[in-house]
Amino acid sequence: MNIEQLQHLLRASAQIVGDDQFIVIGSQSILGKYPNAPAEFLWSTEADLIAKNKPMQTDKLDSIGELSQFHETHGIYADPVSENTAILAKGWKGRLVNIVAYGTAGQTVTGLCLDPHDLFVSKVAAAREKDMEFVRAMIEHYMVDRNRVLQLAASVPNPADDLLRSRRIVACIDSLYAEMPEHQLAHIDVANGRYTGNIVGVSATVVQQMTAGDEIVSHQTKQIDYVPALGDLCTVQYRGGRANVVTHKS
């Protein structure tokens, strides 16, 4: 589900429930902060939604849920959930990221998406295979800060029957970062680094470059002045946190 499909689903949800604000807590909440997220984050055809102002009427969204006519027609569907569906860090509501869907008559519907760090923590807490694949991709694409997710994970409330839950989530996050390939976590000298080599990977958030010695370094697209094409031979020169990209003729 891409951003346009999520906006379409929000408009349909507003018509059914009569609310103009919906909390998005599942995978598709990544689209709040990253509306142009890479394809690997868009595989889900469902959006977990809560009617913010009319939570008791959220179940009405079953009419555009899985196996509904809406699902059959558009290939996407709403999954009505509650705030207890996901395990979330303290204060998550204050970090929601807004997206707006505009109706044909000028009305607006707002999707209140989880901050990527809150989404990351909730995925680790769920710990399903698909969730772990999702958070690994978030790390690879520099969508979250390690210290921030660890801080939020430590704030996850511990229920009486699971007093070690937050510690378990923190330990899992530490393990995730420890298992990542070294090139994904390699330090980039953003003060004065210079890197020359062919571009071997390009996404909305990361450009990967094969440098001397077959070492792969990852540049964040927000830090470079130009996104080269796959296969280009380039020099990336950093100065003061920003980088100039020069493409060399083959």
C-alpha positions in Angstrom: 0.0 0.0 0.0 1.5 3.3 -1.1 0.6 6.8 0.2 -2.1 7.4 -2.4 -3.8 4.2 -1.5 -3.6 4.9 2.2 -5.2 8.3 1.6 -8.0 6.7 -0.4 -8.6 4.3 2.4 -8.7 7.2 4.9 -11.3 9.0 2.8 -13.5 5.8 2.6 -13.1 5.3 6.4 -14.3 8.9 7.1 -17.4 8.3 5.0 -18.3 5.2 6.9 -17.5 6.3 10.5 -18.1 10.0 10.3 -14.8 10.8 11.8 -12.1 13.0 10.2 -9.1 11.6 12.1 -7.8 8.1 12.1 -4.8 6.7 14.0 -2.6 4.4 11.8 -0.6 2.0 14.0 0.6 -0.8 11.7 3.2 -1.1 9.0 1.6 1.6 6.8 2.2 4.2 9.5 5.7 4.4 8.0 4.1 6.5 5.2 3.6 9.4 7.7 7.3 10.2 8.0 8.4 8.5 4.7 5.6 9.0 2.1 8.0 7.8 -0.6 9.2 4.7 1.3 11.0 2.0 -0.7 8.9 -0.8 -2.1 10.0 -3.3 0.5 7.9 -1.3 3.1 4.7 -1.3 0.9 3.9 -5.0 0.6 1.0 -5.0 3.1 -2.5 -4.5 1.7 -4.1 -3.6 5.0 -4.0 -0.6 7.3 -4.6 -0.9 11.0 -6.9 2.0 11.8 -8.6 3.5 14.9 -11.3 6.2 14.6 -9.6 8.8 16.9 -12.8 10.7 18.0 -15.2 7.8 17.7 -13.2 4.7 18.8 -16.3 2.7 19.7 -17.4 3.0 16.0 -14.1 1.7 14.6 -15.6 -1.7 14.0 -17.7 -0.2 11.3 -14.6 -0.3 9.1 -15.2 -4.0 8.7 -17.4 -3.0 5.8 -14.2 -2.1 3.9 -12.2 -4.8 5.6 -10.7 -8.0 4.4 -12.7 -9.9 1.7 -15.1 -6.9 1.4 -16.2 -5.5 -1.9 -13.8 -2.6 -1.3 -11.0 -5.0 -0.9 -11.9 -6.9 -4.0 -12.1 -3.7 -6.0 -9.1 -1.7 -4.8 -6.8 -4.5 -3.5 -6.4 -2.8 -0.1 -8.5 -2.9 3.1 -9.0 -1.5 6.6 -8.3 -3.5 9.7 -10.2 -1.9 12.6 -8.1 -2.2 15.8 -7.8 -0.6 19.2 -5.0 1.2 21.1 -4.3 -2.1 22.9 -3.5 -3.9 19.6 0.1 -2.8 19.6 2.7 -2.6 22.4 3.8 1.1 22.4 6.3 3.3 24.3 5.1 5.9 26.7 4.0 9.2 25.1 3.5 7.7 21.6 0.4 9.9 21.0 2.5 13.0 21.3 4.8 11.9 18.5 2.2 11.0 15.9 3.0 12.2 12.3 0.1 13.6 10.3 -0.8 12.9 6.7 -3.8 14.6 5.0 -6.2 13.1 2.5 -8.3 15.6 0.6 -11.8 14.8 -0.6 -13.5 15.9 -3.8 -15.7 18.4 -1.9 -12.8 20.0 -0.1 -13.1 18.1 3.1 -10.0 16.7 4.7 -9.2 13.5 6.6 -6.1 13.2 8.7 -4.2 10.0 9.3 -2.2 10.1 12.5 0.7 7.8 11.9 3.1 6.4 14.4 6.5 8.0 14.6 9.0 5.6 12.9 10.8 5.0 16.3 7.5 4.0 17.9 6.6 1.8 15.0 10.1 0.1 15.3 9.6 -0.6 19.0 6.1 -2.0 18.4 7.3 -4.3 15.7 10.1 -5.6 17.9 7.6 -6.2 20.7 5.4 -8.2 18.3 8.5 -10.2 17.2 6.8 -12.0 14.3 9.1 -12.9 11.4 7.6 -10.3 9.1 8.0 -7.7 11.9 11.7 -8.5 12.3 12.2 -8.3 8.5 10.5 -4.9 8.6 12.7 -3.4 11.4 15.9 -4.8 9.8 14.9 -2.9 6.6 14.3 0.3 8.7 17.8 0.0 10.1 19.3 -0.6 6.6 17.6 2.5 5.3 18.5 4.7 8.3 14.9 5.4 9.2 15.5 5.3 12.9 18.2 6.3 15.4 19.6 3.4 17.5 19.8 5.4 20.8 16.3 6.7 20.3 14.6 3.3 19.8 16.5 2.0 22.8 15.3 4.9 24.9 11.7 4.4 23.8 11.9 0.6 24.3 13.0 1.1 27.9 9.8 3.2 28.5 7.4 0.5 27.3 5.0 -0.2 30.2 5.5 -3.6 31.9 2.3 -5.4 32.8 2.0 -7.2 36.1 2.3 -10.6 34.4 5.4 -9.6 32.3 7.6 -7.3 34.4 10.6 -7.9 32.1 8.9 -7.0 28.9 10.7 -3.7 28.3 14.1 -5.2 29.1 13.4 -8.0 26.6 12.5 -5.5 23.9 15.7 -3.6 24.6 17.8 -6.8 24.4 16.2 -7.7 21.1 17.0 -4.3 19.6 20.6 -4.7 20.7 20.7 -8.1 19.0 19.3 -6.7 15.8 22.0 -4.0 15.5 24.7 -6.5 16.4 23.7 -8.9 13.6 23.5 -6.2 10.9 26.3 -6.4 8.2 29.2 -4.1 9.1 28.8 -2.0 6.0 25.3 -1.0 7.0 26.6 0.3 10.3 29.9 1.7 9.0 30.8 5.2 10.2 30.7 7.8 7.5 33.0 10.7 8.0 30.5 13.5 7.4 33.0 16.2 8.4 35.6 15.6 5.7 35.1 12.1 4.2 35.8 11.3 0.6 34.5 8.1 -1.1 35.0 7.0 -4.7 33.4 4.0 -6.4 30.4 2.6 -8.2 26.9 3.0 -6.9 25.5 -0.5 -6.1 22.2 0.5 -4.4 19.8 3.3 -4.6 16.6 3.9 -2.6 14.6 6.8 -1.3 16.7 7.1 1.8 20.1 5.4 1.1 22.7 5.3 -1.7 25.2 2.4 -1.4 28.6 2.7 -2.9 31.3 0.1 -3.5 34.6 1.7 -2.6 38.3 0.6 -2.7 38.8 -2.9 -1.3 35.3 -3.9 -2.1 34.0 -2.1 1.0 30.3 -0.9 0.8 29.4 2.4 2.4 25.9 3.8 2.8 25.2 7.5 2.2 21.9 9.0 3.5 20.1 10.7 0.6 19.2 13.7 2.8 22.9 14.5 3.2 24.0 14.4 -0.4 23.3 17.1 -3.0 22.5 14.7 -5.9 21.3 11.1 -6.1 23.3 9.2 -8.7 22.0 6.3 -10.8 22.7 2.7 -10.1 26.1 1.8 -11.7 27.5 5.3 -11.8 31.1 5.9 -10.8 31.1 8.7 -8.3 33.1 10.6 -5.8 31.2 11.7 -2.7 32.9 14.5 -0.8 31.6 15.4 2.7 32.1 18.8 4.3 30.4 19.8 7.5 27.7 17.2 7.4 26.7 17.6 3.7 28.2 16.0 0.6 28.8 16.9 -3.0 28.5 14.1 -5.5 30.6 14.1 -8.7 29.8 11.6 -11.4 32.8 10.4 -13.5 32.5 9.5 -17.1 33.3 5.9 -17.8 
